[in-house]
Amino acid sequence: MNTLPCQGCKGLCCGPVPITEKERTNIHKKLKAIPKKLRENLEQQPRFSGTCIFYDMNKDQCGIHSFRPEICRMFGYYEDLVCFRKPELATKGKVTMKEKYIGLLSIDFTWKDFR
């Protein structure tokens, strides 16, 4: 399976990220299991405007990759979520979500909502 060329993008494609209530709850729960120092490091990083609050600018990768939202898992593989660096990977049709979004990371939900 081909993978996305995410290194070097600095999160420009990562946000704002819509999340469901279930995802918000899961992220909140899983964040508590991350060592405090790592959480604080991630929280204090400056980011480009609109970039997901969980994007790790220092490591140039998702800071919550193992429990990232479903929309992030779909990115690059659906025609309405195309990666500009590798658009040929978007071989699936339009995204259809079963659950309703409750807001956007970085806009409606910030780090204060996950403490």
VMD Tcl script that builds the backbone (N, CA, C; Angstrom):
set m [mol new atoms 345]
animate dup $m
set s [atomselect $m all]
$s set {name element resname resid chain x y z} {
  {N N MET 1 A 0.850 -1.193 0.000}
  {CA C MET 1 A 0.000 0.000 0.000}
  {C C MET 1 A 0.884 1.241 0.000}
  {N N ASN 2 A 0.546 2.190 -0.832}
  {CA C ASN 2 A 1.265 3.453 -0.870}
  {C C ASN 2 A 0.928 4.289 0.352}
  {N N THR 3 A 1.878 5.059 0.800}
  {CA C THR 3 A 1.644 5.919 1.951}
  {C C THR 3 A 1.792 7.381 1.552}
  {N N LEU 4 A 1.247 8.228 2.369}
  {CA C LEU 4 A 1.299 9.662 2.112}
  {C C LEU 4 A 2.680 10.217 2.443}
  {N N PRO 5 A 3.133 11.206 1.701}
  {CA C PRO 5 A 4.443 11.834 1.944}
  {C C PRO 5 A 4.330 12.973 2.943}
  {N N CYS 6 A 3.987 12.643 4.179}
  {CA C CYS 6 A 3.682 13.680 5.169}
  {C C CYS 6 A 4.891 14.437 5.698}
  {N N GLN 7 A 6.048 13.822 5.734}
  {CA C GLN 7 A 7.228 14.529 6.244}
  {C C GLN 7 A 7.500 15.760 5.391}
  {N N GLY 8 A 7.726 16.874 6.056}
  {CA C GLY 8 A 8.053 18.107 5.363}
  {C C GLY 8 A 6.876 19.042 5.152}
  {N N CYS 9 A 5.682 18.603 5.462}
  {CA C CYS 9 A 4.495 19.448 5.249}
  {C C CYS 9 A 4.237 20.403 6.419}
  {N N LYS 10 A 4.775 20.087 7.579}
  {CA C LYS 10 A 4.559 20.890 8.791}
  {C C LYS 10 A 3.086 21.094 9.113}
  {N N GLY 11 A 2.275 20.094 8.811}
  {CA C GLY 11 A 0.871 20.111 9.193}
  {C C GLY 11 A -0.020 21.015 8.372}
  {N N LEU 12 A 0.428 21.457 7.220}
  {CA C LEU 12 A -0.386 22.369 6.416}
  {C C LEU 12 A -1.721 21.741 6.001}
  {N N CYS 13 A -1.776 20.427 5.888}
  {CA C CYS 13 A -3.017 19.731 5.522}
  {C C CYS 13 A -3.813 19.334 6.753}
  {N N CYS 14 A -3.241 19.505 7.921}
  {CA C CYS 14 A -3.830 18.986 9.157}
  {C C CYS 14 A -4.661 20.033 9.889}
  {N N GLY 15 A -5.757 20.398 9.303}
  {CA C GLY 15 A -6.650 21.262 10.040}
  {C C GLY 15 A -7.336 22.288 9.186}
  {N N PRO 16 A -8.361 22.852 9.758}
  {CA C PRO 16 A -8.998 22.416 10.990}
  {C C PRO 16 A -9.616 21.018 10.818}
  {N N VAL 17 A -9.625 20.256 11.881}
  {CA C VAL 17 A -10.064 18.868 11.855}
  {C C VAL 17 A -11.432 18.726 12.514}
  {N N PRO 18 A -12.449 18.267 11.767}
  {CA C PRO 18 A -13.765 18.035 12.377}
  {C C PRO 18 A -13.748 16.741 13.186}
  {N N ILE 19 A -14.392 16.766 14.360}
  {CA C ILE 19 A -14.457 15.569 15.201}
  {C C ILE 19 A -15.886 15.298 15.655}
  {N N THR 20 A -16.118 14.040 15.994}
  {CA C THR 20 A -17.418 13.630 16.530}
  {C C THR 20 A -17.329 13.613 18.057}
  {N N GLU 21 A -18.457 13.464 18.697}
  {CA C GLU 21 A -18.478 13.382 20.165}
  {C C GLU 21 A -17.679 12.167 20.639}
  {N N LYS 22 A -17.840 11.064 19.965}
  {CA C LYS 22 A -17.115 9.840 20.322}
  {C C LYS 22 A -15.600 10.052 20.214}
  {N N GLU 23 A -15.154 10.732 19.163}
  {CA C GLU 23 A -13.729 11.011 18.987}
  {C C GLU 23 A -13.215 11.966 20.062}
  {N N ARG 24 A -14.001 12.982 20.389}
  {CA C ARG 24 A -13.606 13.930 21.437}
  {C C ARG 24 A -13.396 13.191 22.755}
  {N N THR 25 A -14.320 12.315 23.085}
  {CA C THR 25 A -14.227 11.538 24.324}
  {C C THR 25 A -12.997 10.629 24.303}
  {N N ASN 26 A -12.763 9.966 23.183}
  {CA C ASN 26 A -11.626 9.059 23.058}
  {C C ASN 26 A -10.294 9.818 23.163}
  {N N ILE 27 A -10.194 10.946 22.474}
  {CA C ILE 27 A -8.974 11.751 22.530}
  {C C ILE 27 A -8.712 12.210 23.960}
  {N N HIS 28 A -9.749 12.693 24.628}
  {CA C HIS 28 A -9.619 13.171 26.002}
  {C C HIS 28 A -9.105 12.050 26.908}
  {N N LYS 29 A -9.680 10.874 26.772}
  {CA C LYS 29 A -9.285 9.715 27.579}
  {C C LYS 29 A -7.840 9.302 27.286}
  {N N LYS 30 A -7.471 9.202 26.028}
  {CA C LYS 30 A -6.140 8.737 25.640}
  {C C LYS 30 A -5.055 9.770 25.978}
  {N N LEU 31 A -5.390 11.048 25.899}
  {CA C LEU 31 A -4.414 12.090 26.247}
  {C C LEU 31 A -3.969 11.979 27.700}
  {N N LYS 32 A -4.875 11.554 28.564}
  {CA C LYS 32 A -4.545 11.418 29.980}
  {C C LYS 32 A -3.498 10.334 30.209}
  {N N ALA 33 A -3.381 9.389 29.283}
  {CA C ALA 33 A -2.411 8.302 29.405}
  {C C ALA 33 A -1.020 8.686 28.890}
  {N N ILE 34 A -0.929 9.783 28.171}
  {CA C ILE 34 A 0.364 10.247 27.652}
  {C C ILE 34 A 1.138 10.888 28.806}
  {N N PRO 35 A 2.422 10.627 28.907}
  {CA C PRO 35 A 3.213 11.271 29.968}
  {C C PRO 35 A 3.035 12.793 29.947}
  {N N LYS 36 A 2.922 13.361 31.136}
  {CA C LYS 36 A 2.645 14.794 31.285}
  {C C LYS 36 A 3.630 15.664 30.508}
  {N N LYS 37 A 4.908 15.323 30.551}
  {CA C LYS 37 A 5.920 16.127 29.869}
  {C C LYS 37 A 5.680 16.141 28.355}
  {N N LEU 38 A 5.335 14.999 27.772}
  {CA C LEU 38 A 5.046 14.937 26.333}
  {C C LEU 38 A 3.803 15.747 25.983}
  {N N ARG 39 A 2.772 15.635 26.825}
  {CA C ARG 39 A 1.541 16.402 26.613}
  {C C ARG 39 A 1.827 17.896 26.644}
  {N N GLU 40 A 2.566 18.331 27.655}
  {CA C GLU 40 A 2.886 19.757 27.793}
  {C C GLU 40 A 3.719 20.254 26.625}
  {N N ASN 41 A 4.678 19.456 26.178}
  {CA C ASN 41 A 5.506 19.825 25.031}
  {C C ASN 41 A 4.630 20.032 23.802}
  {N N LEU 42 A 3.718 19.115 23.569}
  {CA C LEU 42 A 2.820 19.200 22.418}
  {C C LEU 42 A 1.909 20.421 22.532}
  {N N GLU 43 A 1.390 20.649 23.714}
  {CA C GLU 43 A 0.462 21.767 23.933}
  {C C GLU 43 A 1.130 23.125 23.739}
  {N N GLN 44 A 2.375 23.267 24.091}
  {CA C GLN 44 A 3.046 24.562 24.077}
  {C C GLN 44 A 3.665 24.936 22.734}
  {N N GLN 45 A 3.593 24.063 21.773}
  {CA C GLN 45 A 4.213 24.352 20.472}
  {C C GLN 45 A 3.429 25.399 19.684}
  {N N PRO 46 A 4.143 26.321 19.052}
  {CA C PRO 46 A 3.461 27.243 18.141}
  {C C PRO 46 A 3.122 26.495 16.856}
  {N N ARG 47 A 1.985 26.810 16.263}
  {CA C ARG 47 A 1.556 26.169 15.022}
  {C C ARG 47 A 1.065 27.221 14.044}
  {N N PHE 48 A 0.992 26.817 12.777}
  {CA C PHE 48 A 0.385 27.683 11.774}
  {C C PHE 48 A -1.094 27.830 12.099}
  {N N SER 49 A -1.671 28.966 11.785}
  {CA C SER 49 A -3.082 29.224 12.047}
  {C C SER 49 A -3.956 28.157 11.392}
  {N N GLY 50 A -4.853 27.567 12.167}
  {CA C GLY 50 A -5.769 26.548 11.662}
  {C C GLY 50 A -5.231 25.136 11.715}
  {N N THR 51 A -3.913 24.982 11.956}
  {CA C THR 51 A -3.335 23.640 12.047}
  {C C THR 51 A -3.854 22.957 13.308}
  {N N CYS 52 A -4.110 21.671 13.224}
  {CA C CYS 52 A -4.630 20.895 14.345}
  {C C CYS 52 A -3.793 21.104 15.597}
  {N N ILE 53 A -4.454 21.226 16.716}
  {CA C ILE 53 A -3.772 21.447 17.990}
  {C C ILE 53 A -2.908 20.261 18.399}
  {N N PHE 54 A -3.112 19.112 17.791}
  {CA C PHE 54 A -2.340 17.924 18.137}
  {C C PHE 54 A -1.213 17.638 17.150}
  {N N TYR 55 A -1.013 18.524 16.191}
  {CA C TYR 55 A 0.080 18.325 15.251}
  {C C TYR 55 A 1.389 18.696 15.944}
  {N N ASP 56 A 2.348 17.780 15.928}
  {CA C ASP 56 A 3.637 17.997 16.572}
  {C C ASP 56 A 4.584 18.661 15.571}
  {N N MET 57 A 4.729 19.966 15.677}
  {CA C MET 57 A 5.582 20.722 14.761}
  {C C MET 57 A 7.050 20.323 14.902}
  {N N ASN 58 A 7.477 19.998 16.108}
  {CA C ASN 58 A 8.877 19.633 16.332}
  {C C ASN 58 A 9.241 18.328 15.632}
  {N N LYS 59 A 8.334 17.372 15.652}
  {CA C LYS 59 A 8.593 16.067 15.037}
  {C C LYS 59 A 8.022 15.970 13.622}
  {N N ASP 60 A 7.257 16.986 13.208}
  {CA C ASP 60 A 6.640 17.014 11.879}
  {C C ASP 60 A 5.767 15.786 11.658}
  {N N GLN 61 A 4.881 15.541 12.649}
  {CA C GLN 61 A 3.968 14.407 12.560}
  {C C GLN 61 A 2.801 14.598 13.527}
  {N N CYS 62 A 1.809 13.757 13.382}
  {CA C CYS 62 A 0.653 13.807 14.271}
  {C C CYS 62 A 1.072 13.401 15.680}
  {N N GLY 63 A 0.688 14.202 16.649}
  {CA C GLY 63 A 1.024 13.917 18.043}
  {C C GLY 63 A 0.107 12.893 18.684}
  {N N ILE 64 A -1.017 12.578 18.013}
  {CA C ILE 64 A -1.959 11.584 18.541}
  {C C ILE 64 A -2.272 10.536 17.465}
  {N N HIS 65 A -1.298 10.212 16.665}
  {CA C HIS 65 A -1.493 9.358 15.489}
  {C C HIS 65 A -2.259 8.074 15.791}
  {N N SER 66 A -1.961 7.388 16.866}
  {CA C SER 66 A -2.609 6.101 17.149}
  {C C SER 66 A -4.093 6.246 17.503}
  {N N PHE 67 A -4.529 7.435 17.888}
  {CA C PHE 67 A -5.949 7.643 18.199}
  {C C PHE 67 A -6.496 8.908 17.531}
  {N N ARG 68 A -5.951 9.215 16.349}
  {CA C ARG 68 A -6.393 10.377 15.570}
  {C C ARG 68 A -7.839 10.169 15.072}
  {N N PRO 69 A -8.529 11.264 14.747}
  {CA C PRO 69 A -9.903 11.174 14.248}
  {C C PRO 69 A -10.005 10.416 12.918}
  {N N GLU 70 A -11.171 9.901 12.656}
  {CA C GLU 70 A -11.413 9.120 11.440}
  {C C GLU 70 A -11.118 9.924 10.176}
  {N N ILE 71 A -11.466 11.195 10.166}
  {CA C ILE 71 A -11.240 12.025 8.982}
  {C C ILE 71 A -9.746 12.081 8.642}
  {N N CYS 72 A -8.898 12.048 9.652}
  {CA C CYS 72 A -7.445 12.046 9.434}
  {C C CYS 72 A -6.992 10.716 8.833}
  {N N ARG 73 A -7.644 9.642 9.236}
  {CA C ARG 73 A -7.315 8.322 8.689}
  {C C ARG 73 A -7.715 8.226 7.211}
  {N N MET 74 A -8.724 8.984 6.827}
  {CA C MET 74 A -9.221 8.966 5.445}
  {C C MET 74 A -8.437 9.896 4.526}
  {N N PHE 75 A -7.771 10.881 5.112}
  {CA C PHE 75 A -7.113 11.905 4.305}
  {C C PHE 75 A -6.148 11.302 3.293}
  {N N GLY 76 A -6.242 11.801 2.076}
  {CA C GLY 76 A -5.349 11.382 1.007}
  {C C GLY 76 A -5.876 10.239 0.170}
  {N N TYR 77 A -6.874 9.525 0.688}
  {CA C TYR 77 A -7.378 8.340 0.003}
  {C C TYR 77 A -8.781 8.530 -0.591}
  {N N TYR 78 A -9.395 9.688 -0.323}
  {CA C TYR 78 A -10.731 9.999 -0.833}
  {C C TYR 78 A -10.662 11.227 -1.737}
  {N N GLU 79 A -11.506 11.251 -2.751}
  {CA C GLU 79 A -11.436 12.315 -3.764}
  {C C GLU 79 A -11.665 13.714 -3.214}
  {N N ASP 80 A -12.359 13.844 -2.089}
  {CA C ASP 80 A -12.549 15.176 -1.518}
  {C C ASP 80 A -11.581 15.458 -0.358}
  {N N LEU 81 A -10.585 14.586 -0.173}
  {CA C LEU 81 A -9.549 14.781 0.836}
  {C C LEU 81 A -8.180 14.463 0.229}
  {N N VAL 82 A -7.893 15.072 -0.896}
  {CA C VAL 82 A -6.699 14.754 -1.676}
  {C C VAL 82 A -5.441 15.389 -1.087}
  {N N CYS 83 A -4.370 14.605 -1.050}
  {CA C CYS 83 A -3.052 15.118 -0.672}
  {C C CYS 83 A -2.465 15.802 -1.902}
  {N N PHE 84 A -2.109 17.061 -1.786}
  {CA C PHE 84 A -1.597 17.795 -2.948}
  {C C PHE 84 A -0.251 17.258 -3.439}
  {N N ARG 85 A 0.473 16.544 -2.585}
  {CA C ARG 85 A 1.771 16.000 -2.989}
  {C C ARG 85 A 1.670 14.615 -3.633}
  {N N LYS 86 A 0.553 13.936 -3.415}
  {CA C LYS 86 A 0.395 12.607 -3.983}
  {C C LYS 86 A -1.096 12.353 -4.279}
  {N N PRO 87 A -1.689 13.149 -5.173}
  {CA C PRO 87 A -3.127 13.049 -5.435}
  {C C PRO 87 A -3.568 11.710 -6.011}
  {N N GLU 88 A -2.648 10.959 -6.621}
  {CA C GLU 88 A -3.015 9.674 -7.214}
  {C C GLU 88 A -3.457 8.641 -6.173}
  {N N LEU 89 A -3.203 8.883 -4.895}
  {CA C LEU 89 A -3.643 7.950 -3.857}
  {C C LEU 89 A -5.139 8.057 -3.574}
  {N N ALA 90 A -5.749 9.146 -3.997}
  {CA C ALA 90 A -7.184 9.355 -3.750}
  {C C ALA 90 A -8.003 8.527 -4.741}
  {N N THR 91 A -8.149 7.252 -4.425}
  {CA C THR 91 A -8.845 6.324 -5.317}
  {C C THR 91 A -10.256 5.985 -4.845}
  {N N LYS 92 A -10.642 6.509 -3.691}
  {CA C LYS 92 A -11.973 6.239 -3.157}
  {C C LYS 92 A -12.875 7.438 -3.419}
  {N N GLY 93 A -14.181 7.213 -3.404}
  {CA C GLY 93 A -15.160 8.264 -3.688}
  {C C GLY 93 A -15.254 9.310 -2.596}
  {N N LYS 94 A -16.392 9.941 -2.515}
  {CA C LYS 94 A -16.637 10.994 -1.516}
  {C C LYS 94 A -16.734 10.405 -0.118}
  {N N VAL 95 A -16.317 11.198 0.854}
  {CA C VAL 95 A -16.390 10.800 2.257}
  {C C VAL 95 A -17.830 10.912 2.733}
  {N N THR 96 A -18.298 9.886 3.384}
  {CA C THR 96 A -19.603 9.934 4.044}
  {C C THR 96 A -19.407 9.504 5.492}
  {N N MET 97 A -19.798 10.359 6.387}
  {CA C MET 97 A -19.630 10.083 7.811}
  {C C MET 97 A -20.943 9.610 8.402}
  {N N LYS 98 A -20.852 8.627 9.289}
  {CA C LYS 98 A -22.038 8.089 9.947}
  {C C LYS 98 A -22.447 8.944 11.138}
  {N N GLU 99 A -21.452 9.481 11.824}
  {CA C GLU 99 A -21.726 10.307 12.996}
  {C C GLU 99 A -21.613 11.787 12.648}
  {N N LYS 100 A -22.329 12.593 13.395}
  {CA C LYS 100 A -22.332 14.040 13.168}
  {C C LYS 100 A -21.119 14.685 13.839}
  {N N TYR 101 A -20.512 15.628 13.128}
  {CA C TYR 101 A -19.404 16.392 13.706}
  {C C TYR 101 A -19.944 17.364 14.746}
  {N N ILE 102 A -19.180 17.532 15.825}
  {CA C ILE 102 A -19.597 18.466 16.875}
  {C C ILE 102 A -18.756 19.733 16.886}
  {N N GLY 103 A -17.694 19.747 16.113}
  {CA C GLY 103 A -16.847 20.927 16.063}
  {C C GLY 103 A -15.503 20.637 15.432}
  {N N LEU 104 A -14.664 21.663 15.406}
  {CA C LEU 104 A -13.348 21.569 14.769}
  {C C LEU 104 A -12.232 21.731 15.789}
  {N N LEU 105 A -11.228 20.842 15.695}
  {CA C LEU 105 A -10.030 21.012 16.518}
  {C C LEU 105 A -9.341 22.287 16.065}
  {N N SER 106 A -8.856 23.063 16.984}
  {CA C SER 106 A -8.173 24.339 16.771}
  {C C SER 106 A -9.133 25.522 16.750}
  {N N ILE 107 A -10.410 25.267 16.463}
  {CA C ILE 107 A -11.376 26.366 16.426}
  {C C ILE 107 A -12.395 26.212 17.551}
  {N N ASP 108 A -13.169 25.130 17.505}
  {CA C ASP 108 A -14.180 24.887 18.536}
  {C C ASP 108 A -13.606 24.195 19.772}
  {N N PHE 109 A -12.553 23.399 19.551}
  {CA C PHE 109 A -11.912 22.671 20.650}
  {C C PHE 109 A -10.428 22.998 20.676}
  {N N THR 110 A -9.965 23.456 21.820}
  {CA C THR 110 A -8.553 23.789 21.987}
  {C C THR 110 A -8.015 22.939 23.143}
  {N N TRP 111 A -6.767 23.162 23.495}
  {CA C TRP 111 A -6.166 22.350 24.550}
  {C C TRP 111 A -6.935 22.458 25.866}
  {N N LYS 112 A -7.522 23.594 26.153}
  {CA C LYS 112 A -8.258 23.746 27.424}
  {C C LYS 112 A -9.425 22.762 27.513}
  {N N ASP 113 A -9.947 22.330 26.379}
  {CA C ASP 113 A -11.063 21.387 26.372}
  {C C ASP 113 A -10.619 19.948 26.623}
  {N N PHE 114 A -9.308 19.711 26.633}
  {CA C PHE 114 A -8.800 18.353 26.799}
  {C C PHE 114 A -7.968 18.179 28.074}
  {N N ARG 115 A -8.047 19.142 28.977}
  {CA C ARG 115 A -7.303 19.030 30.243}
  {C C ARG 115 A -8.100 18.245 31.256}
}
mol reanalyze $m
mol bondsrecalc $m
mol representation Tube
mol addrep $m
